[in-house]
Amino acid sequence: MARSEEAQAFFHAVYSAVQEIPHGKVTSYGHIAKLVGTPQRPRQVGVCLKHLPIDPSARFNHENVPWQRVINAKGVISPRSQPEGSRSQAAALEAEGVLVTTGALGELMVDFAEYGWFPRTLPSEEGEELESGDSEEDESNEE
């Protein structure tokens, strides 16, 4: 299915942001949405990841975008129509050293306090902020 230029740009931004999540860390769909400038669109982040190409020749694919590192805001691996989907996400996280526990209702969970990654900006954009004159020193003087 062909995507509009706007949709293509959003998918690109989401995949690029997800690539910056460090090994062994997780973040939420909402935080990725915030980092790419659309805090109102966490569900669309999920849609992007759902449609991540498997084809390794695609610019963004399952091999170079660590989709497994994005979970819901409650620290739960979002259930899918096929139960093996959330189990495979849990297995991929466990392979990175992330402890995945099972909640009282059988939900697969990750402790954000230990494994969470919630930067104010993407690491790739930190240099851009400094170049534009927004230094951390300037921010601290505003408080």
Disulfide bonds with the S-S distance in Angstrom:
none
